[in-house]
Amino acid sequence: MPIVFLHGGPGSGCTPSHRRYFDPDVFDVVLFDQRGCGRSRPLFALDGNTTQNQIADLESLRKLFGFKKWIVMGPSWGSTLTLAYAQAHPESVSGILVEGVFLATESEFAWWHTEPGAPSLFPDAFEVFMAQEERPERAKISAFFQSACNAMTAEIESGMPVLARMSDTNASLDELRTSLLYRWTEYEDRISWLDASPQHVRESLASRGADFVACHSLIEAHYFANGCFLEPGQLIRDAHRLGEIPMEIVQSRYDVVCPPDAGYRLKQACPHARLTMITRNGHAMTEAVYPAVLEALARLASSAS
């Protein structure tokens, strides 16, 4: 059964854990490192890095592998790209699985970085994130994202000397936090879990490396500054194009990064979809989510066979 996995971020890249969702006796799985991150080259590339070009990349991959149709799965930003791709090419999609739904609306962009929103639930993490920045206004959030993107680009061009010290036990958190690249991803990681200490986040980011942190922060800011290259309300407006495609929505009740109202709105726009609500989990795909994802994959495989 052909299936393609679309990672989050944008800019996170795929990891070995992602392929472990898929039974190799059932699925022929493609893990797609999107433009500018992971194993794609050139790393950190922003030119041509748009949702529309990612959709074209997916169609090129589908044709390259000779798949008439495939299941498309994505968490977080991966859900955004999944929906945008399926709406553009419904004839190429045999099933949809989205988890931690992100619709790329103005309210969702503002939720992460303005009050009231995620900062009201994680004021300590937000204070650390904004320590060296002027707090953005809701009406000017895209300008904040673009300014952050420009600063991150300059940091990458300087060789990322601060990120190079993430694994150095002599480097303090205060030193690492002089890097906007670090603070951006640290903030998202801290609000992604029900409970994640700054030290836990540091160790996790150090294990994934400087390139991961830089790709994730930079490309995410780039996409957010451009409204993810989607028209306002586009994914709900065009949801009718998905009416003939089996769809599974998995959403966590206490997801602070991608609050559950987006998944609920998608379910309302796609009444044929099955919505599974995880009662106790944050944004990160933990063991609480795995059974629901595996059950959803089994249903999609059965319906597409």
C-alpha positions as a Markdown table, in Angstrom:
| # | Residue | x | y | z |
|---|---|---|---|---|
| 1 | Met | 0.0 | 0.0 | 0.0 |
| 2 | Pro | 1.7 | 3.2 | -1.1 |
| 3 | Ile | 1.9 | 5.9 | 1.6 |
| 4 | Val | 3.9 | 9.2 | 2.0 |
| 5 | Phe | 4.7 | 10.7 | 5.3 |
| 6 | Leu | 4.9 | 14.5 | 5.6 |
| 7 | His | 6.9 | 15.8 | 8.6 |
| 8 | Gly | 6.1 | 18.8 | 10.6 |
| 9 | Gly | 7.7 | 22.2 | 11.1 |
| 10 | Pro | 8.0 | 23.3 | 8.3 |
| 11 | Gly | 11.7 | 22.4 | 8.4 |
| 12 | Ser | 11.8 | 19.5 | 10.9 |
| 13 | Gly | 12.8 | 16.7 | 8.5 |
| 14 | Cys | 12.1 | 13.0 | 9.0 |
| 15 | Thr | 13.5 | 10.8 | 11.7 |
| 16 | Pro | 13.9 | 7.0 | 12.1 |
| 17 | Ser | 10.9 | 7.0 | 14.5 |
| 18 | His | 8.7 | 8.2 | 11.7 |
| 19 | Arg | 9.2 | 5.1 | 9.6 |
| 20 | Arg | 8.3 | 2.9 | 12.6 |
| 21 | Tyr | 4.6 | 3.8 | 12.2 |
| 22 | Phe | 4.4 | 1.7 | 9.1 |
| 23 | Asp | 4.4 | -2.1 | 8.9 |
| 24 | Pro | 6.7 | -2.9 | 5.9 |
| 25 | Asp | 4.5 | -5.9 | 5.1 |
| 26 | Val | 1.6 | -3.6 | 4.6 |
| 27 | Phe | 3.0 | -0.2 | 3.4 |
| 28 | Asp | 5.4 | 0.9 | 0.8 |
| 29 | Val | 6.4 | 4.1 | 2.6 |
| 30 | Val | 8.1 | 7.3 | 1.3 |
| 31 | Leu | 9.5 | 9.6 | 3.9 |
| 32 | Phe | 9.9 | 13.0 | 2.2 |
| 33 | Asp | 12.4 | 15.5 | 3.7 |
| 34 | Gln | 10.9 | 18.7 | 2.4 |
| 35 | Arg | 12.8 | 21.6 | 0.8 |
| 36 | Gly | 15.7 | 23.0 | 2.7 |
| 37 | Cys | 15.8 | 20.5 | 5.6 |
| 38 | Gly | 16.8 | 17.0 | 6.6 |
| 39 | Arg | 18.6 | 15.2 | 3.7 |
| 40 | Ser | 17.3 | 17.6 | 1.1 |
| 41 | Arg | 19.8 | 20.0 | -0.5 |
| 42 | Pro | 20.7 | 22.8 | -0.4 |
| 43 | Leu | 20.2 | 23.0 | 3.3 |
| 44 | Phe | 18.5 | 26.2 | 4.6 |
| 45 | Ala | 17.2 | 27.1 | 1.1 |
| 46 | Leu | 14.4 | 29.6 | 1.1 |
| 47 | Asp | 14.3 | 30.4 | -2.6 |
| 48 | Gly | 11.4 | 28.5 | -4.1 |
| 49 | Asn | 10.5 | 27.1 | -0.8 |
| 50 | Thr | 6.8 | 27.4 | -1.0 |
| 51 | Thr | 3.7 | 25.3 | -0.3 |
| 52 | Gln | 3.0 | 25.2 | -4.1 |
| 53 | Asn | 6.4 | 23.9 | -4.9 |
| 54 | Gln | 6.2 | 21.3 | -2.2 |
| 55 | Ile | 2.9 | 20.1 | -3.7 |
| 56 | Ala | 4.6 | 19.9 | -7.1 |
| 57 | Asp | 7.5 | 18.0 | -5.4 |
| 58 | Leu | 5.0 | 15.4 | -4.1 |
| 59 | Glu | 3.4 | 14.8 | -7.5 |
| 60 | Ser | 6.9 | 14.4 | -8.9 |
| 61 | Leu | 7.7 | 11.8 | -6.3 |
| 62 | Arg | 4.4 | 9.9 | -6.8 |
| 63 | Lys | 5.1 | 9.7 | -10.5 |
| 64 | Leu | 8.8 | 8.7 | -9.9 |
| 65 | Phe | 7.7 | 5.8 | -7.8 |
| 66 | Gly | 5.0 | 4.8 | -10.2 |
| 67 | Phe | 2.1 | 5.1 | -7.7 |
| 68 | Lys | -1.3 | 5.7 | -9.2 |
| 69 | Lys | -2.5 | 6.8 | -5.8 |
| 70 | Trp | -1.1 | 6.9 | -2.3 |
| 71 | Ile | -2.2 | 7.5 | 1.3 |
| 72 | Val | -0.9 | 10.9 | 2.6 |
| 73 | Met | -0.2 | 11.3 | 6.3 |
| 74 | Gly | 1.1 | 14.3 | 8.2 |
| 75 | Pro | 1.3 | 15.7 | 11.7 |
| 76 | Ser | 1.2 | 19.4 | 12.6 |
| 77 | Trp | 2.5 | 21.4 | 9.5 |
| 78 | Gly | 2.5 | 18.0 | 7.8 |
| 79 | Ser | -1.3 | 18.1 | 8.2 |
| 80 | Thr | -1.4 | 21.5 | 6.4 |
| 81 | Leu | 0.7 | 20.2 | 3.5 |
| 82 | Thr | -1.4 | 17.0 | 3.4 |
| 83 | Leu | -4.6 | 18.9 | 3.1 |
| 84 | Ala | -3.2 | 21.4 | 0.5 |
| 85 | Tyr | -1.8 | 18.6 | -1.6 |
| 86 | Ala | -5.0 | 16.5 | -1.4 |
| 87 | Gln | -7.1 | 19.4 | -2.4 |
| 88 | Ala | -4.9 | 20.2 | -5.3 |
| 89 | His | -4.7 | 16.5 | -6.5 |
| 90 | Pro | -7.6 | 14.5 | -5.1 |
| 91 | Glu | -7.2 | 12.0 | -7.9 |
| 92 | Ser | -3.8 | 11.1 | -6.5 |
| 93 | Val | -4.9 | 10.4 | -3.0 |
| 94 | Ser | -6.4 | 7.1 | -1.7 |
| 95 | Gly | -6.6 | 8.2 | 2.0 |
| 96 | Ile | -5.7 | 11.0 | 4.4 |
| 97 | Leu | -4.4 | 10.9 | 8.0 |
| 98 | Val | -3.8 | 14.1 | 9.7 |
| 99 | Glu | -2.7 | 14.5 | 13.4 |
| 100 | Gly | -2.4 | 17.7 | 15.4 |
| 101 | Val | -4.2 | 19.7 | 12.7 |
| 102 | Phe | -2.8 | 23.1 | 11.6 |
| 103 | Leu | -5.0 | 25.1 | 9.2 |
| 104 | Ala | -2.5 | 28.0 | 8.8 |
| 105 | Thr | -5.1 | 30.7 | 9.8 |
| 106 | Glu | -4.3 | 34.1 | 11.1 |
| 107 | Ser | -5.6 | 33.2 | 14.5 |
| 108 | Glu | -3.3 | 30.2 | 14.7 |
| 109 | Phe | -0.3 | 32.2 | 13.8 |
| 110 | Ala | -1.1 | 34.7 | 16.5 |
| 111 | Trp | -1.9 | 32.0 | 19.1 |
| 112 | Trp | 1.7 | 30.9 | 19.4 |
| 113 | His | 3.3 | 34.3 | 19.8 |
| 114 | Thr | 0.7 | 36.8 | 21.2 |
| 115 | Glu | -1.5 | 37.0 | 24.3 |
| 116 | Pro | -4.0 | 35.6 | 25.0 |
| 117 | Gly | -2.8 | 32.3 | 23.6 |
| 118 | Ala | 0.0 | 29.9 | 24.2 |
| 119 | Pro | 2.0 | 32.6 | 26.2 |
| 120 | Ser | -0.8 | 32.7 | 28.7 |
| 121 | Leu | -0.4 | 29.0 | 29.4 |
| 122 | Phe | 3.4 | 29.0 | 29.2 |
| 123 | Pro | 4.3 | 32.5 | 30.4 |
| 124 | Asp | 7.7 | 31.3 | 31.7 |
| 125 | Ala | 8.7 | 29.8 | 28.3 |
| 126 | Phe | 7.4 | 32.8 | 26.4 |
| 127 | Glu | 9.3 | 35.2 | 28.6 |
| 128 | Val | 12.5 | 33.3 | 27.8 |
| 129 | Phe | 11.7 | 33.2 | 24.1 |
| 130 | Met | 11.0 | 37.0 | 23.9 |
| 131 | Ala | 13.8 | 38.1 | 26.3 |
| 132 | Gln | 15.7 | 39.8 | 23.5 |
| 133 | Glu | 12.8 | 40.7 | 21.2 |
| 134 | Glu | 10.0 | 43.3 | 21.2 |
| 135 | Arg | 6.8 | 41.5 | 21.9 |
| 136 | Pro | 4.7 | 41.3 | 18.7 |
| 137 | Glu | 1.3 | 42.8 | 18.2 |
| 138 | Arg | -1.4 | 40.5 | 16.8 |
| 139 | Ala | -2.0 | 42.8 | 13.9 |
| 140 | Lys | 1.7 | 42.9 | 13.0 |
| 141 | Ile | 2.5 | 39.2 | 13.5 |
| 142 | Ser | 3.7 | 38.6 | 10.0 |
| 143 | Ala | 6.2 | 41.5 | 10.3 |
| 144 | Phe | 7.5 | 39.8 | 13.5 |
| 145 | Phe | 8.0 | 36.5 | 11.6 |
| 146 | Gln | 9.8 | 38.2 | 8.7 |
| 147 | Ser | 12.1 | 40.1 | 11.1 |
| 148 | Ala | 12.9 | 36.8 | 12.9 |
| 149 | Cys | 13.5 | 35.1 | 9.6 |
| 150 | Asn | 16.0 | 37.9 | 8.6 |
| 151 | Ala | 17.8 | 37.6 | 11.9 |
| 152 | Met | 18.0 | 33.8 | 11.6 |
| 153 | Thr | 19.4 | 34.1 | 8.1 |
| 154 | Ala | 22.2 | 36.4 | 9.4 |
| 155 | Glu | 22.9 | 34.0 | 12.2 |
| 156 | Ile | 23.3 | 31.0 | 9.8 |
| 157 | Glu | 25.5 | 33.1 | 7.5 |
| 158 | Ser | 27.7 | 33.8 | 10.5 |
| 159 | Gly | 28.3 | 30.1 | 11.0 |
| 160 | Met | 26.0 | 29.5 | 13.9 |
| 161 | Pro | 28.7 | 29.6 | 16.6 |
| 162 | Val | 26.2 | 29.5 | 19.5 |
| 163 | Leu | 24.4 | 26.4 | 18.2 |
| 164 | Ala | 27.7 | 24.7 | 17.8 |
| 165 | Arg | 28.0 | 24.6 | 21.6 |
| 166 | Met | 24.7 | 22.9 | 22.4 |
| 167 | Ser | 26.4 | 19.7 | 23.4 |
| 168 | Asp | 29.1 | 21.5 | 25.3 |
| 169 | Thr | 28.4 | 21.0 | 29.0 |
| 170 | Asn | 30.3 | 24.2 | 29.8 |
| 171 | Ala | 27.8 | 26.2 | 27.7 |
| 172 | Ser | 25.0 | 27.6 | 29.9 |
| 173 | Leu | 21.4 | 27.9 | 28.8 |
| 174 | Asp | 21.8 | 31.6 | 29.0 |
| 175 | Glu | 24.5 | 31.4 | 26.4 |
| 176 | Leu | 22.5 | 29.2 | 24.1 |
| 177 | Arg | 19.6 | 31.5 | 24.4 |
| 178 | Thr | 21.6 | 34.4 | 22.9 |
| 179 | Ser | 20.7 | 32.5 | 19.6 |
| 180 | Leu | 17.3 | 33.3 | 18.2 |
| 181 | Leu | 17.5 | 30.0 | 16.2 |
| 182 | Tyr | 17.8 | 28.2 | 19.6 |
| 183 | Arg | 15.1 | 30.2 | 21.4 |
| 184 | Trp | 12.6 | 29.7 | 18.6 |
| 185 | Thr | 12.7 | 25.9 | 18.6 |
| 186 | Glu | 13.2 | 25.8 | 22.4 |
| 187 | Tyr | 9.9 | 27.7 | 22.9 |
| 188 | Glu | 8.0 | 25.4 | 20.5 |
| 189 | Asp | 9.4 | 22.3 | 22.2 |
| 190 | Arg | 8.6 | 23.5 | 25.7 |
| 191 | Ile | 5.0 | 24.1 | 24.8 |
| 192 | Ser | 4.7 | 20.8 | 22.8 |
| 193 | Trp | 4.7 | 18.6 | 25.9 |
| 194 | Leu | 2.5 | 18.5 | 29.0 |
| 195 | Asp | 5.7 | 18.7 | 31.0 |
| 196 | Ala | 9.2 | 19.4 | 29.5 |
| 197 | Ser | 12.0 | 21.1 | 31.4 |
| 198 | Pro | 14.4 | 23.4 | 29.7 |
| 199 | Gln | 17.2 | 20.9 | 30.4 |
| 200 | His | 15.2 | 18.1 | 28.8 |
| 201 | Val | 14.6 | 20.3 | 25.7 |
| 202 | Arg | 18.3 | 21.2 | 25.6 |
| 203 | Glu | 19.3 | 17.6 | 25.6 |
| 204 | Ser | 16.8 | 16.7 | 22.9 |
| 205 | Leu | 17.9 | 19.5 | 20.6 |
| 206 | Ala | 21.6 | 18.7 | 21.2 |
| 207 | Ser | 20.9 | 15.1 | 20.1 |
| 208 | Arg | 19.3 | 16.3 | 16.9 |
| 209 | Gly | 22.1 | 18.8 | 16.1 |
| 210 | Ala | 22.6 | 22.4 | 15.1 |
| 211 | Asp | 21.4 | 21.9 | 11.5 |
| 212 | Phe | 18.0 | 20.5 | 12.7 |
| 213 | Val | 17.5 | 23.5 | 15.0 |
| 214 | Ala | 18.5 | 26.0 | 12.3 |
| 215 | Cys | 16.3 | 24.4 | 9.6 |
| 216 | His | 13.3 | 24.1 | 11.9 |
| 217 | Ser | 13.5 | 27.7 | 13.2 |
| 218 | Leu | 14.4 | 29.4 | 9.9 |
| 219 | Ile | 12.0 | 27.6 | 7.6 |
| 220 | Glu | 9.1 | 27.8 | 10.0 |
| 221 | Ala | 9.6 | 31.6 | 10.4 |
| 222 | His | 9.8 | 31.9 | 6.6 |
| 223 | Tyr | 6.5 | 30.0 | 6.1 |
| 224 | Phe | 4.7 | 31.9 | 8.9 |
| 225 | Ala | 5.9 | 35.3 | 7.5 |
| 226 | Asn | 4.2 | 34.3 | 4.2 |
| 227 | Gly | 1.0 | 32.8 | 5.7 |
| 228 | Cys | 2.2 | 29.4 | 4.6 |
| 229 | Phe | 1.7 | 30.5 | 1.1 |
| 230 | Leu | -2.1 | 29.8 | 1.4 |
| 231 | Glu | -5.1 | 32.1 | 0.9 |
| 232 | Pro | -7.0 | 33.0 | 4.1 |
| 233 | Gly | -9.2 | 30.1 | 5.1 |
| 234 | Gln | -8.2 | 28.1 | 2.0 |
| 235 | Leu | -8.1 | 24.7 | 3.6 |
| 236 | Ile | -11.6 | 24.9 | 5.0 |
| 237 | Arg | -12.9 | 26.6 | 1.9 |
| 238 | Asp | -11.7 | 23.8 | -0.3 |
| 239 | Ala | -12.5 | 21.0 | 2.0 |
| 240 | His | -15.3 | 19.8 | -0.3 |
| 241 | Arg | -12.7 | 18.5 | -2.6 |
| 242 | Leu | -11.9 | 15.8 | -0.1 |
| 243 | Gly | -15.4 | 14.4 | 0.1 |
| 244 | Glu | -14.6 | 11.2 | -1.7 |
| 245 | Ile | -11.3 | 10.4 | 0.1 |
| 246 | Pro | -11.3 | 8.3 | 3.3 |
| 247 | Met | -10.0 | 10.6 | 6.1 |
| 248 | Glu | -8.8 | 10.1 | 9.6 |
| 249 | Ile | -8.2 | 13.0 | 12.0 |
| 250 | Val | -6.3 | 12.4 | 15.3 |
| 251 | Gln | -6.2 | 15.3 | 17.7 |
| 252 | Ser | -4.9 | 15.8 | 21.2 |
| 253 | Arg | -7.2 | 17.7 | 23.6 |
| 254 | Tyr | -4.3 | 19.6 | 25.3 |
| 255 | Asp | -2.3 | 20.5 | 22.2 |
| 256 | Val | -1.1 | 24.0 | 22.8 |
| 257 | Val | 0.8 | 24.3 | 19.5 |
| 258 | Cys | -2.1 | 23.2 | 17.4 |
| 259 | Pro | -5.3 | 23.6 | 19.5 |
| 260 | Pro | -8.1 | 21.1 | 18.9 |
| 261 | Asp | -10.6 | 23.6 | 17.5 |
| 262 | Ala | -8.7 | 23.3 | 14.1 |
| 263 | Gly | -9.3 | 19.5 | 14.0 |
| 264 | Tyr | -12.9 | 20.0 | 15.1 |
| 265 | Arg | -13.4 | 22.6 | 12.3 |
| 266 | Leu | -11.9 | 20.2 | 9.8 |
| 267 | Lys | -14.3 | 17.5 | 10.9 |
| 268 | Gln | -17.2 | 19.8 | 10.5 |
| 269 | Ala | -16.1 | 20.7 | 7.0 |
| 270 | Cys | -15.5 | 17.0 | 6.2 |
| 271 | Pro | -18.4 | 15.1 | 7.9 |
| 272 | His | -17.3 | 11.8 | 6.4 |
| 273 | Ala | -14.0 | 12.0 | 8.3 |
| 274 | Arg | -13.4 | 10.1 | 11.6 |
| 275 | Leu | -12.2 | 12.3 | 14.4 |
| 276 | Thr | -10.3 | 10.6 | 17.3 |
| 277 | Met | -9.6 | 12.8 | 20.3 |
| 278 | Ile | -6.7 | 11.9 | 22.6 |
| 279 | Thr | -7.8 | 12.9 | 26.0 |
| 280 | Arg | -4.4 | 13.4 | 27.6 |
| 281 | Asn | -1.5 | 14.6 | 25.4 |
| 282 | Gly | 0.2 | 17.7 | 24.2 |
| 283 | His | 1.5 | 18.4 | 20.7 |
| 284 | Ala | 4.3 | 15.9 | 20.6 |
| 285 | Met | 3.3 | 12.5 | 19.3 |
| 286 | Thr | 3.9 | 10.4 | 22.4 |
| 287 | Glu | 2.9 | 6.8 | 23.3 |
| 288 | Ala | -0.6 | 8.1 | 24.1 |
| 289 | Val | -1.1 | 8.9 | 20.4 |
| 290 | Tyr | 0.5 | 5.8 | 18.7 |
| 291 | Pro | -2.4 | 3.4 | 19.1 |
| 292 | Ala | -4.9 | 5.8 | 17.6 |
| 293 | Val | -2.5 | 6.5 | 14.7 |
| 294 | Leu | -1.9 | 2.7 | 14.1 |
| 295 | Glu | -5.7 | 2.0 | 14.2 |
| 296 | Ala | -6.3 | 4.9 | 11.7 |
| 297 | Leu | -3.6 | 3.6 | 9.4 |
| 298 | Ala | -5.2 | 0.1 | 9.5 |
| 299 | Arg | -8.6 | 1.5 | 8.6 |
| 300 | Leu | -7.2 | 3.5 | 5.7 |
| 301 | Ala | -5.2 | 0.5 | 4.4 |
| 302 | Ser | -8.4 | -1.5 | 4.5 |
| 303 | Ser | -10.5 | 1.1 | 2.7 |
| 304 | Ala | -7.9 | 1.7 | 0.0 |
| 305 | Ser | -7.2 | -2.0 | -0.7 |
